[in-house]
Each structure stands twice: as structure tokens, then as C-alpha cells.
Amino acid sequence: MTYRSTVIITQEGKWFVARSAELGVTTQGKTIEEATQNLQEAIDLYLEDAPGEKRLLAHGEPIIRSIEIGRG
């Protein structure tokens, strides 16, 4: 099975930070390539631990959730 993710890469100091826009999984590396490779591994581990979400994502269906944030 193939999973496709949008990767957002930013630089923070000496590190490149890579984040999956769909999953929120984030990692870093000393180079863009290293950050991307680390993200691929992190996403693979994430999907391995989330079989229900993996099933939904495999069919291209988004997961939509709502959250509440309490403010003073």
C-alpha cells in the first residue's frame, strides 16, 4: 500500500523540520534530505500504530475531528 503525504519543511536554526500536513507527524534533520527521510520513517511508524486511521487514509478519506480550546 502507498500513502501520500504533503510535507512542509522549515528551517529552525541549524535544523530542517519536516511535518506531514495531513497527520501532524513532525521530525527534523541536519539536511532537507535527512529530515524528509526521517519523516518517511516516522509516518510509517505512526501508521503502523494506528490501524483504524491507516484503513481510512488508504482509501483517501480525510479524518475530520473537532477540538475545544478553553480560553479565560
PQR file with spaces between the fields and no chain letter, atoms N, CA, C, O and H, PARSE charges and radii, in Angstrom:
ATOM       1  N    MET     1       0.849   -1.175    0.000 -0.4000 1.5000
ATOM       2  CA   MET     1       0.000    0.000    0.000 -0.0000 2.0000
ATOM       3  C    MET     1       0.892    1.234    0.000  0.5500 1.7000
ATOM       4  O    MET     1       1.944    1.248    0.639 -0.5500 1.4000
ATOM       5  N    THR     2       0.473    2.250   -0.707 -0.4000 1.5000
ATOM       6  CA   THR     2       1.212    3.501   -0.773 -0.0000 2.0000
ATOM       7  C    THR     2       0.401    4.590   -0.100  0.5500 1.7000
ATOM       8  O    THR     2      -0.805    4.700   -0.320 -0.5500 1.4000
ATOM       9  H    THR     2      -0.381    2.238   -1.225  0.4000 1.0000
ATOM      10  N    TYR     3       1.053    5.386    0.709 -0.4000 1.5000
ATOM      11  CA   TYR     3       0.415    6.532    1.356 -0.0000 2.0000
ATOM      12  C    TYR     3       1.132    7.786    0.872  0.5500 1.7000
ATOM      13  O    TYR     3       2.362    7.833    0.851 -0.5500 1.4000
ATOM      14  H    TYR     3       2.033    5.298    0.887  0.4000 1.0000
ATOM      15  N    ARG     4       0.381    8.783    0.492 -0.4000 1.5000
ATOM      16  CA   ARG     4       0.950   10.040    0.017 -0.0000 2.0000
ATOM      17  C    ARG     4       0.678   11.127    1.048  0.5500 1.7000
ATOM      18  O    ARG     4      -0.437   11.234    1.559 -0.5500 1.4000
ATOM      19  H    ARG     4      -0.619    8.745    0.509  0.4000 1.0000
ATOM      20  N    SER     5       1.679   11.925    1.353 -0.4000 1.5000
ATOM      21  CA   SER     5       1.546   12.986    2.339 -0.0000 2.0000
ATOM      22  C    SER     5       2.163   14.272    1.810  0.5500 1.7000
ATOM      23  O    SER     5       3.147   14.245    1.071 -0.5500 1.4000
ATOM      24  H    SER     5       2.585   11.838    0.938  0.4000 1.0000
ATOM      25  N    THR     6       1.581   15.383    2.193 -0.4000 1.5000
ATOM      26  CA   THR     6       2.142   16.688    1.887 -0.0000 2.0000
ATOM      27  C    THR     6       3.170   17.008    2.968  0.5500 1.7000
ATOM      28  O    THR     6       2.855   16.960    4.158 -0.5500 1.4000
ATOM      29  H    THR     6       0.782   15.405    2.794  0.4000 1.0000
ATOM      30  N    VAL     7       4.382   17.329    2.566 -0.4000 1.5000
ATOM      31  CA   VAL     7       5.464   17.588    3.512 -0.0000 2.0000
ATOM      32  C    VAL     7       5.757   19.086    3.546  0.5500 1.7000
ATOM      33  O    VAL     7       5.960   19.719    2.510 -0.5500 1.4000
ATOM      34  H    VAL     7       4.637   17.367    1.600  0.4000 1.0000
ATOM      35  N    ILE     8       5.774   19.626    4.738 -0.4000 1.5000
ATOM      36  CA   ILE     8       6.116   21.037    4.941 -0.0000 2.0000
ATOM      37  C    ILE     8       7.464   21.074    5.639  0.5500 1.7000
ATOM      38  O    ILE     8       7.622   20.506    6.719 -0.5500 1.4000
ATOM      39  H    ILE     8       5.609   19.111    5.580  0.4000 1.0000
ATOM      40  N    ILE     9       8.440   21.742    5.027 -0.4000 1.5000
ATOM      41  CA   ILE     9       9.790   21.805    5.595 -0.0000 2.0000
ATOM      42  C    ILE     9      10.135   23.252    5.907  0.5500 1.7000
ATOM      43  O    ILE     9      10.007   24.133    5.057 -0.5500 1.4000
ATOM      44  H    ILE     9       8.312   22.204    4.149  0.4000 1.0000
ATOM      45  N    THR    10      10.570   23.482    7.128 -0.4000 1.5000
ATOM      46  CA   THR    10      11.018   24.803    7.539 -0.0000 2.0000
ATOM      47  C    THR    10      12.405   24.659    8.160  0.5500 1.7000
ATOM      48  O    THR    10      12.806   23.564    8.555 -0.5500 1.4000
ATOM      49  H    THR    10      10.674   22.766    7.818  0.4000 1.0000
ATOM      50  N    GLN    11      13.117   25.747    8.241 -0.4000 1.5000
ATOM      51  CA   GLN    11      14.425   25.722    8.878 -0.0000 2.0000
ATOM      52  C    GLN    11      14.334   26.436   10.213  0.5500 1.7000
ATOM      53  O    GLN    11      13.843   27.562   10.299 -0.5500 1.4000
ATOM      54  H    GLN    11      12.791   26.636    7.921  0.4000 1.0000
ATOM      55  N    GLU    12      14.811   25.770   11.248 -0.4000 1.5000
ATOM      56  CA   GLU    12      14.840   26.348   12.589 -0.0000 2.0000
ATOM      57  C    GLU    12      16.274   26.249   13.098  0.5500 1.7000
ATOM      58  O    GLU    12      16.725   25.194   13.542 -0.5500 1.4000
ATOM      59  H    GLU    12      15.209   24.856   11.178  0.4000 1.0000
ATOM      60  N    GLY    13      16.962   27.355   13.022 -0.4000 1.5000
ATOM      61  CA   GLY    13      18.375   27.340   13.382 -0.0000 2.0000
ATOM      62  C    GLY    13      19.151   26.487   12.395  0.5500 1.7000
ATOM      63  O    GLY    13      19.071   26.695   11.184 -0.5500 1.4000
ATOM      64  H    GLY    13      16.595   28.212   12.661  0.4000 1.0000
ATOM      65  N    LYS    14      19.904   25.524   12.917 -0.4000 1.5000
ATOM      66  CA   LYS    14      20.703   24.635   12.069 -0.0000 2.0000
ATOM      67  C    LYS    14      19.915   23.424   11.573  0.5500 1.7000
ATOM      68  O    LYS    14      20.435   22.630   10.790 -0.5500 1.4000
ATOM      69  H    LYS    14      19.969   25.355   13.901  0.4000 1.0000
ATOM      70  N    TRP    15      18.676   23.275   12.016 -0.4000 1.5000
ATOM      71  CA   TRP    15      17.885   22.087   11.712 -0.0000 2.0000
ATOM      72  C    TRP    15      16.804   22.375   10.676  0.5500 1.7000
ATOM      73  O    TRP    15      16.267   23.481   10.606 -0.5500 1.4000
ATOM      74  H    TRP    15      18.254   23.920   12.653  0.4000 1.0000
ATOM      75  N    PHE    16      16.494   21.349    9.867 -0.4000 1.5000
ATOM      76  CA   PHE    16      15.357   21.388    8.967 -0.0000 2.0000
ATOM      77  C    PHE    16      14.257   20.556    9.624  0.5500 1.7000
ATOM      78  O    PHE    16      14.485   19.407   10.002 -0.5500 1.4000
ATOM      79  H    PHE    16      16.930   20.451    9.924  0.4000 1.0000
ATOM      80  N    VAL    17      13.079   21.131    9.758 -0.4000 1.5000
ATOM      81  CA   VAL    17      11.956   20.471   10.403 -0.0000 2.0000
ATOM      82  C    VAL    17      10.957   20.076    9.317  0.5500 1.7000
ATOM      83  O    VAL    17      10.521   20.913    8.527 -0.5500 1.4000
ATOM      84  H    VAL    17      12.894   22.065    9.451  0.4000 1.0000
ATOM      85  N    ALA    18      10.603   18.801    9.288 -0.4000 1.5000
ATOM      86  CA   ALA    18       9.662   18.278    8.298 -0.0000 2.0000
ATOM      87  C    ALA    18       8.398   17.820    9.012  0.5500 1.7000
ATOM      88  O    ALA    18       8.457   17.125   10.026 -0.5500 1.4000
ATOM      89  H    ALA    18      10.957   18.121    9.931  0.4000 1.0000
ATOM      90  N    ARG    19       7.233   18.229    8.456 -0.4000 1.5000
ATOM      91  CA   ARG    19       5.952   17.892    9.075 -0.0000 2.0000
ATOM      92  C    ARG    19       4.984   17.405    8.008  0.5500 1.7000
ATOM      93  O    ARG    19       4.904   17.967    6.916 -0.5500 1.4000
ATOM      94  H    ARG    19       7.185   18.794    7.632  0.4000 1.0000
ATOM      95  N    SER    20       4.252   16.353    8.344 -0.4000 1.5000
ATOM      96  CA   SER    20       3.186   15.869    7.474 -0.0000 2.0000
ATOM      97  C    SER    20       1.960   16.735    7.718  0.5500 1.7000
ATOM      98  O    SER    20       1.447   16.780    8.836 -0.5500 1.4000
ATOM      99  H    SER    20       4.318   15.896    9.231  0.4000 1.0000
ATOM     100  N    ALA    21       1.487   17.418    6.689 -0.4000 1.5000
ATOM     101  CA   ALA    21       0.328   18.297    6.832 -0.0000 2.0000
ATOM     102  C    ALA    21      -0.920   17.508    7.198  0.5500 1.7000
ATOM     103  O    ALA    21      -1.761   18.002    7.949 -0.5500 1.4000
ATOM     104  H    ALA    21       1.904   17.381    5.781  0.4000 1.0000
ATOM     105  N    GLU    22      -1.055   16.298    6.685 -0.4000 1.5000
ATOM     106  CA   GLU    22      -2.252   15.500    6.938 -0.0000 2.0000
ATOM     107  C    GLU    22      -2.258   14.849    8.313  0.5500 1.7000
ATOM     108  O    GLU    22      -3.311   14.747    8.944 -0.5500 1.4000
ATOM     109  H    GLU    22      -0.372   15.897    6.075  0.4000 1.0000
ATOM     110  N    LEU    23      -1.103   14.412    8.782 -0.4000 1.5000
ATOM     111  CA   LEU    23      -1.044   13.639   10.025 -0.0000 2.0000
ATOM     112  C    LEU    23      -0.507   14.415   11.216  0.5500 1.7000
ATOM     113  O    LEU    23      -0.744   14.036   12.363 -0.5500 1.4000
ATOM     114  H    LEU    23      -0.248   14.495    8.269  0.4000 1.0000
ATOM     115  N    GLY    24       0.211   15.493   10.954 -0.4000 1.5000
ATOM     116  CA   GLY    24       0.804   16.250   12.054 -0.0000 2.0000
ATOM     117  C    GLY    24       2.071   15.618   12.608  0.5500 1.7000
ATOM     118  O    GLY    24       2.605   16.092   13.611 -0.5500 1.4000
ATOM     119  H    GLY    24       0.403   15.801   10.022  0.4000 1.0000
ATOM     120  N    VAL    25       2.561   14.564   11.978 -0.4000 1.5000
ATOM     121  CA   VAL    25       3.807   13.925   12.392 -0.0000 2.0000
ATOM     122  C    VAL    25       4.951   14.868   12.030  0.5500 1.7000
ATOM     123  O    VAL    25       4.999   15.396   10.919 -0.5500 1.4000
ATOM     124  H    VAL    25       2.127   14.180   11.163  0.4000 1.0000
ATOM     125  N    THR    26       5.872   15.079   12.972 -0.4000 1.5000
ATOM     126  CA   THR    26       6.959   16.030   12.771 -0.0000 2.0000
ATOM     127  C    THR    26       8.284   15.404   13.160  0.5500 1.7000
ATOM     128  O    THR    26       8.362   14.633   14.117 -0.5500 1.4000
ATOM     129  H    THR    26       5.833   14.650   13.874  0.4000 1.0000
ATOM     130  N    THR    27       9.323   15.741   12.415 -0.4000 1.5000
ATOM     131  CA   THR    27      10.673   15.280   12.724 -0.0000 2.0000
ATOM     132  C    THR    27      11.661   16.318   12.211  0.5500 1.7000
ATOM     133  O    THR    27      11.258   17.354   11.683 -0.5500 1.4000
ATOM     134  H    THR    27       9.260   16.368   11.638  0.4000 1.0000
ATOM     135  N    GLN    28      12.947   16.046   12.363 -0.4000 1.5000
ATOM     136  CA   GLN    28      13.957   17.008   11.929 -0.0000 2.0000
ATOM     137  C    GLN    28      15.183   16.291   11.391  0.5500 1.7000
ATOM     138  O    GLN    28      15.330   15.079   11.546 -0.5500 1.4000
ATOM     139  H    GLN    28      13.274   15.204   12.793  0.4000 1.0000
ATOM     140  N    GLY    29      16.060   17.058   10.757 -0.4000 1.5000
ATOM     141  CA   GLY    29      17.311   16.538   10.248 -0.0000 2.0000
ATOM     142  C    GLY    29      18.269   17.679    9.977  0.5500 1.7000
ATOM     143  O    GLY    29      17.876   18.845    9.937 -0.5500 1.4000
ATOM     144  H    GLY    29      15.940   18.043   10.630  0.4000 1.0000
ATOM     145  N    LYS    30      19.533   17.328    9.790 -0.4000 1.5000
ATOM     146  CA   LYS    30      20.548   18.347    9.518 -0.0000 2.0000
ATOM     147  C    LYS    30      20.492   18.847    8.082  0.5500 1.7000
ATOM     148  O    LYS    30      21.010   19.920    7.773 -0.5500 1.4000
ATOM     149  H    LYS    30      19.852   16.381    9.822  0.4000 1.0000
ATOM     150  N    THR    31      19.861   18.067    7.201 -0.4000 1.5000
ATOM     151  CA   THR    31      19.678   18.462    5.802 -0.0000 2.0000
ATOM     152  C    THR    31      18.206   18.249    5.436  0.5500 1.7000
ATOM     153  O    THR    31      17.472   17.577    6.160 -0.5500 1.4000
ATOM     154  H    THR    31      19.440   17.196    7.452  0.4000 1.0000
ATOM     155  N    ILE    32      17.787   18.822    4.319 -0.4000 1.5000
ATOM     156  CA   ILE    32      16.417   18.611    3.856 -0.0000 2.0000
ATOM     157  C    ILE    32      16.184   17.134    3.576  0.5500 1.7000
ATOM     158  O    ILE    32      15.134   16.591    3.918 -0.5500 1.4000
ATOM     159  H    ILE    32      18.383   19.368    3.730  0.4000 1.0000
ATOM     160  N    GLU    33      17.145   16.495    2.966 -0.4000 1.5000
ATOM     161  CA   GLU    33      17.017   15.080    2.634 -0.0000 2.0000
ATOM     162  C    GLU    33      16.892   14.220    3.897  0.5500 1.7000
ATOM     163  O    GLU    33      16.073   13.303    3.953 -0.5500 1.4000
ATOM     164  H    GLU    33      17.998   16.936    2.689  0.4000 1.0000
ATOM     165  N    GLU    34      17.710   14.525    4.907 -0.4000 1.5000
ATOM     166  CA   GLU    34      17.664   13.761    6.151 -0.0000 2.0000
ATOM     167  C    GLU    34      16.324   13.977    6.859  0.5500 1.7000
ATOM     168  O    GLU    34      15.736   13.028    7.376 -0.5500 1.4000
ATOM     169  H    GLU    34      18.376   15.270    4.861  0.4000 1.0000
ATOM     170  N    ALA    35      15.847   15.206    6.884 -0.4000 1.5000
ATOM     171  CA   ALA    35      14.558   15.488    7.517 -0.0000 2.0000
ATOM     172  C    ALA    35      13.429   14.752    6.799  0.5500 1.7000
ATOM     173  O    ALA    35      12.523   14.224    7.444 -0.5500 1.4000
ATOM     174  H    ALA    35      16.324   15.977    6.464  0.4000 1.0000
ATOM     175  N    THR    36      13.481   14.715    5.465 -0.4000 1.5000
ATOM     176  CA   THR    36      12.463   14.022    4.676 -0.0000 2.0000
ATOM     177  C    THR    36      12.500   12.527    4.938  0.5500 1.7000
ATOM     178  O    THR    36      11.458   11.899    5.125 -0.5500 1.4000
ATOM     179  H    THR    36      14.217   15.144    4.941  0.4000 1.0000
ATOM     180  N    GLN    37      13.701   11.951    4.953 -0.4000 1.5000
ATOM     181  CA   GLN    37      13.842   10.515    5.220 -0.0000 2.0000
ATOM     182  C    GLN    37      13.352   10.181    6.630  0.5500 1.7000
ATOM     183  O    GLN    37      12.671    9.175    6.829 -0.5500 1.4000
ATOM     184  H    GLN    37      14.548   12.461    4.801  0.4000 1.0000
ATOM     185  N    ASN    38      13.694   11.016    7.601 -0.4000 1.5000
ATOM     186  CA   ASN    38      13.230   10.790    8.971 -0.0000 2.0000
ATOM     187  C    ASN    38      11.708   10.872    9.052  0.5500 1.7000
ATOM     188  O    ASN    38      11.086   10.136    9.817 -0.5500 1.4000
ATOM     189  H    ASN    38      14.248   11.833    7.440  0.4000 1.0000
ATOM     190  N    LEU    39      11.110   11.764    8.267 -0.4000 1.5000
ATOM     191  CA   LEU    39       9.659   11.879    8.260 -0.0000 2.0000
ATOM     192  C    LEU    39       9.015   10.639    7.648  0.5500 1.7000
ATOM     193  O    LEU    39       7.985   10.169    8.132 -0.5500 1.4000
ATOM     194  H    LEU    39      11.616   12.363    7.646  0.4000 1.0000
ATOM     195  N    GLN    40       9.612   10.119    6.600 -0.4000 1.5000
ATOM     196  CA   GLN    40       9.080    8.891    5.999 -0.0000 2.0000
ATOM     197  C    GLN    40       9.056    7.768    7.035  0.5500 1.7000
ATOM     198  O    GLN    40       8.066    7.043    7.140 -0.5500 1.4000
ATOM     199  H    GLN    40      10.448   10.502    6.207  0.4000 1.0000
ATOM     200  N    GLU    41      10.120    7.624    7.786 -0.4000 1.5000
ATOM     201  CA   GLU    41      10.186    6.590    8.818 -0.0000 2.0000
ATOM     202  C    GLU    41       9.169    6.848    9.926  0.5500 1.7000
ATOM     203  O    GLU    41       8.519    5.918   10.404 -0.5500 1.4000
ATOM     204  H    GLU    41      10.924    8.212    7.700  0.4000 1.0000
ATOM     205  N    ALA    42       9.030    8.111   10.333 -0.4000 1.5000
ATOM     206  CA   ALA    42       8.094    8.460   11.400 -0.0000 2.0000
ATOM     207  C    ALA    42       6.649    8.209   10.970  0.5500 1.7000
ATOM     208  O    ALA    42       5.844    7.718   11.762 -0.5500 1.4000
ATOM     209  H    ALA    42       9.558    8.866    9.944  0.4000 1.0000
ATOM     210  N    ILE    43       6.317    8.544    9.723 -0.4000 1.5000
ATOM     211  CA   ILE    43       4.963    8.297    9.224 -0.0000 2.0000
ATOM     212  C    ILE    43       4.690    6.809    9.166  0.5500 1.7000
ATOM     213  O    ILE    43       3.600    6.365    9.528 -0.5500 1.4000
ATOM     214  H    ILE    43       6.971    8.942    9.080  0.4000 1.0000
ATOM     215  N    ASP    44       5.656    6.034    8.720 -0.4000 1.5000
ATOM     216  CA   ASP    44       5.489    4.582    8.653 -0.0000 2.0000
ATOM     217  C    ASP    44       5.192    4.019   10.042  0.5500 1.7000
ATOM     218  O    ASP    44       4.298    3.188   10.195 -0.5500 1.4000
ATOM     219  H    ASP    44       6.541    6.394    8.426  0.4000 1.0000
ATOM     220  N    LEU    45       5.931    4.463   11.047 -0.4000 1.5000
ATOM     221  CA   LEU    45       5.694    4.001   12.417 -0.0000 2.0000
ATOM     222  C    LEU    45       4.330    4.476   12.920  0.5500 1.7000
ATOM     223  O    LEU    45       3.622    3.725   13.592 -0.5500 1.4000
ATOM     224  H    LEU    45       6.658    5.138   10.923  0.4000 1.0000
ATOM     225  N    TYR    46       3.964    5.700   12.603 -0.4000 1.5000
ATOM     226  CA   TYR    46       2.674    6.242   13.014 -0.0000 2.0000
ATOM     227  C    TYR    46       1.532    5.406   12.445  0.5500 1.7000
ATOM     228  O    TYR    46       0.609    5.031   13.168 -0.5500 1.4000
ATOM     229  H    TYR    46       4.539    6.310   12.058  0.4000 1.0000
ATOM     230  N    LEU    47       1.600    5.118   11.152 -0.4000 1.5000
ATOM     231  CA   LEU    47       0.529    4.353   10.513 -0.0000 2.0000
ATOM     232  C    LEU    47       0.487    2.911   11.017  0.5500 1.7000
ATOM     233  O    LEU    47      -0.579    2.299   11.074 -0.5500 1.4000
ATOM     234  H    LEU    47       2.350    5.423   10.565  0.4000 1.0000
ATOM     235  N    GLU    48       1.636    2.380   11.378 -0.4000 1.5000
ATOM     236  CA   GLU    48       1.702    1.026   11.927 -0.0000 2.0000
ATOM     237  C    GLU    48       0.947    0.948   13.251  0.5500 1.7000
ATOM     238  O    GLU    48       0.314   -0.064   13.550 -0.5500 1.4000
ATOM     239  H    GLU    48       2.502    2.877   11.332  0.4000 1.0000
ATOM     240  N    ASP    49       1.014    2.009   14.037 -0.4000 1.5000
ATOM     241  CA   ASP    49       0.364    2.047   15.353 -0.0000 2.0000
ATOM     242  C    ASP    49      -1.075    2.528   15.296  0.5500 1.7000
ATOM     243  O    ASP    49      -1.755    2.524   16.322 -0.5500 1.4000
ATOM     244  H    ASP    49       1.528    2.832   13.794  0.4000 1.0000
ATOM     245  N    ALA    50      -1.562    2.943   14.136 -0.4000 1.5000
ATOM     246  CA   ALA    50      -2.919    3.479   14.017 -0.0000 2.0000
ATOM     247  C    ALA    50      -3.683    2.739   12.923  0.5500 1.7000
ATOM     248  O    ALA    50      -3.974    3.312   11.874 -0.5500 1.4000
ATOM     249  H    ALA    50      -1.010    2.947   13.302  0.4000 1.0000
ATOM     250  N    PRO    51      -4.015    1.450   13.166 -0.5600 1.5000
ATOM     251  CA   PRO    51      -4.634    0.662   12.087  0.2800 2.0000
ATOM     252  C    PRO    51      -5.964    1.212   11.596  0.5500 1.7000
ATOM     253  O    PRO    51      -6.250    1.112   10.402 -0.5500 1.4000
ATOM     254  N    GLY    52      -6.788    1.786   12.462 -0.4000 1.5000
ATOM     255  CA   GLY    52      -8.067    2.341   12.026 -0.0000 2.0000
ATOM     256  C    GLY    52      -7.872    3.527   11.110  0.5500 1.7000
ATOM     257  O    GLY    52      -8.526    3.633   10.073 -0.5500 1.4000
ATOM     258  H    GLY    52      -6.556    1.867   13.432  0.4000 1.0000
ATOM     259  N    GLU    53      -6.971    4.423   11.492 -0.4000 1.5000
ATOM     260  CA   GLU    53      -6.687    5.588   10.659 -0.0000 2.0000
ATOM     261  C    GLU    53      -5.994    5.161    9.374  0.5500 1.7000
ATOM     262  O    GLU    53      -6.224    5.743    8.315 -0.5500 1.4000
ATOM     263  H    GLU    53      -6.440    4.337   12.335  0.4000 1.0000
ATOM     264  N    LYS    54      -5.154    4.153    9.470 -0.4000 1.5000
ATOM     265  CA   LYS    54      -4.465    3.666    8.279 -0.0000 2.0000
ATOM     266  C    LYS    54      -5.483    3.192    7.244  0.5500 1.7000
ATOM     267  O    LYS    54      -5.331    3.457    6.051 -0.5500 1.4000
ATOM     268  H    LYS    54      -4.967    3.680   10.331  0.4000 1.0000
ATOM     269  N    ARG    55      -6.515    2.496    7.699 -0.4000 1.5000
ATOM     270  CA   ARG    55      -7.546    1.995    6.804 -0.0000 2.0000
ATOM     271  C    ARG    55      -8.269    3.163    6.137  0.5500 1.7000
ATOM     272  O    ARG    55      -8.496    3.134    4.927 -0.5500 1.4000
ATOM     273  H    ARG    55      -6.638    2.281    8.668  0.4000 1.0000
ATOM     274  N    LEU    56      -8.633    4.189    6.903 -0.4000 1.5000
ATOM     275  CA   LEU    56      -9.315    5.344    6.333 -0.0000 2.0000
ATOM     276  C    LEU    56      -8.433    6.087    5.343  0.5500 1.7000
ATOM     277  O    LEU    56      -8.878    6.444    4.253 -0.5500 1.4000
ATOM     278  H    LEU    56      -8.448    4.213    7.886  0.4000 1.0000
ATOM     279  N    LEU    57      -7.187    6.319    5.722 -0.4000 1.5000
ATOM     280  CA   LEU    57      -6.277    7.082    4.874 -0.0000 2.0000
ATOM     281  C    LEU    57      -5.951    6.336    3.592  0.5500 1.7000
ATOM     282  O    LEU    57      -5.710    6.962    2.561 -0.5500 1.4000
ATOM     283  H    LEU    57      -6.825    6.029    6.608  0.4000 1.0000
ATOM     284  N    ALA    58      -5.940    5.010    3.636 -0.4000 1.5000
ATOM     285  CA   ALA    58      -5.627    4.225    2.449 -0.0000 2.0000
ATOM     286  C    ALA    58      -6.676    4.426    1.364  0.5500 1.7000
ATOM     287  O    ALA    58      -6.371    4.284    0.180 -0.5500 1.4000
ATOM     288  H    ALA    58      -6.137    4.501    4.474  0.4000 1.0000
ATOM     289  N    HIS    59      -7.889    4.750    1.743 -0.4000 1.5000
ATOM     290  CA   HIS    59      -8.962    4.973    0.784 -0.0000 2.0000
ATOM     291  C    HIS    59      -9.117    6.445    0.420  0.5500 1.7000
ATOM     292  O    HIS    59     -10.061    6.821   -0.274 -0.5500 1.4000
ATOM     293  H    HIS    59      -8.137    4.866    2.705  0.4000 1.0000
ATOM     294  N    GLY    60      -8.194    7.274    0.887 -0.4000 1.5000
ATOM     295  CA   GLY    60      -8.214    8.691    0.539 -0.0000 2.0000
ATOM     296  C    GLY    60      -9.244    9.500    1.298  0.5500 1.7000
ATOM     297  O    GLY    60      -9.517   10.645    0.937 -0.5500 1.4000
ATOM     298  H    GLY    60      -7.427    6.968    1.451  0.4000 1.0000
ATOM     299  N    GLU    61      -9.818    8.929    2.338 -0.4000 1.5000
ATOM     300  CA   GLU    61     -10.828    9.642    3.109 -0.0000 2.0000
ATOM     301  C    GLU    61     -10.153   10.450    4.211  0.5500 1.7000
ATOM     302  O    GLU    61      -9.333    9.906    4.950 -0.5500 1.4000
ATOM     303  H    GLU    61      -9.596    7.999    2.632  0.4000 1.0000
ATOM     304  N    PRO    62     -10.472   11.719    4.337 -0.5600 1.5000
ATOM     305  CA   PRO    62      -9.869   12.515    5.404  0.2800 2.0000
ATOM     306  C    PRO    62     -10.471   12.145    6.754  0.5500 1.7000
ATOM     307  O    PRO    62     -11.604   11.672    6.834 -0.5500 1.4000
ATOM     308  N    ILE    63      -9.722   12.360    7.775 -0.4000 1.5000
ATOM     309  CA   ILE    63     -10.201   12.202    9.137 -0.0000 2.0000
ATOM     310  C    ILE    63     -10.493   13.610    9.640  0.5500 1.7000
ATOM     311  O    ILE    63      -9.608   14.465    9.667 -0.5500 1.4000
ATOM     312  H    ILE    63      -8.801   12.744    7.710  0.4000 1.0000
ATOM     313  N    ILE    64     -11.723   13.840   10.032 -0.4000 1.5000
ATOM     314  CA   ILE    64     -12.123   15.166   10.477 -0.0000 2.0000
ATOM     315  C    ILE    64     -12.492   15.079   11.948  0.5500 1.7000
ATOM     316  O    ILE    64     -13.325   14.262   12.340 -0.5500 1.4000
ATOM     317  H    ILE    64     -12.442   13.146   10.010  0.4000 1.0000
ATOM     318  N    ARG    65     -11.877   15.914   12.751 -0.4000 1.5000
ATOM     319  CA   ARG    65     -12.125   15.939   14.181 -0.0000 2.0000
ATOM     320  C    ARG    65     -12.351   17.378   14.608  0.5500 1.7000
ATOM     321  O    ARG    65     -11.889   18.315   13.957 -0.5500 1.4000
ATOM     322  H    ARG    65     -11.200   16.578   12.433  0.4000 1.0000
ATOM     323  N    SER    66     -13.067   17.536   15.707 -0.4000 1.5000
ATOM     324  CA   SER    66     -13.188   18.867   16.280 -0.0000 2.0000
ATOM     325  C    SER    66     -12.539   18.856   17.654  0.5500 1.7000
ATOM     326  O    SER    66     -12.517   17.834   18.341 -0.5500 1.4000
ATOM     327  H    SER    66     -13.443   16.775   16.235  0.4000 1.0000
ATOM     328  N    ILE    67     -12.022   19.987   18.033 -0.4000 1.5000
ATOM     329  CA   ILE    67     -11.422   20.119   19.354 -0.0000 2.0000
ATOM     330  C    ILE    67     -11.959   21.387   19.997  0.5500 1.7000
ATOM     331  O    ILE    67     -12.402   22.308   19.311 -0.5500 1.4000
ATOM     332  H    ILE    67     -12.040   20.816   17.475  0.4000 1.0000
ATOM     333  N    GLU    68     -11.913   21.422   21.316 -0.4000 1.5000
ATOM     334  CA   GLU    68     -12.329   22.607   22.049 -0.0000 2.0000
ATOM     335  C    GLU    68     -11.135   23.150   22.801  0.5500 1.7000
ATOM     336  O    GLU    68     -10.372   22.395   23.404 -0.5500 1.4000
ATOM     337  H    GLU    68     -11.553   20.674   21.873  0.4000 1.0000
ATOM     338  N    ILE    69     -10.976   24.448   22.763 -0.4000 1.5000
ATOM     339  CA   ILE    69      -9.907   25.103   23.489 -0.0000 2.0000
ATOM     340  C    ILE    69     -10.542   26.081   24.459  0.5500 1.7000
ATOM     341  O    ILE    69     -11.199   27.036   24.046 -0.5500 1.4000
ATOM     342  H    ILE    69     -11.595   25.061   22.272  0.4000 1.0000
ATOM     343  N    GLY    70     -10.348   25.842   25.753 -0.4000 1.5000
ATOM     344  CA   GLY    70     -10.919   26.740   26.753 -0.0000 2.0000
ATOM     345  C    GLY    70     -10.055   27.982   26.897  0.5500 1.7000
ATOM     346  O    GLY    70      -8.840   27.895   27.072 -0.5500 1.4000
ATOM     347  H    GLY    70      -9.814   25.066   26.089  0.4000 1.0000
ATOM     348  N    ARG    71     -10.692   29.123   26.823 -0.4000 1.5000
ATOM     349  CA   ARG    71      -9.962   30.391   26.962 -0.0000 2.0000
ATOM     350  C    ARG    71     -10.677   31.214   28.007  0.5500 1.7000
ATOM     351  O    ARG    71     -11.886   31.434   27.932 -0.5500 1.4000
ATOM     352  H    ARG    71     -11.679   29.194   26.681  0.4000 1.0000
ATOM     353  N    GLY    72      -9.903   31.673   28.998 -0.4000 1.5000
ATOM     354  CA   GLY    72     -10.306   32.509   30.098 -0.0000 2.0000
ATOM     355  C    GLY    72     -11.666   32.968   30.106  0.5500 1.7000
ATOM     356  O    GLY    72     -12.070   33.686   31.020 -0.5500 1.4000
ATOM     357  H    GLY    72      -8.921   31.495   29.059  0.4000 1.0000
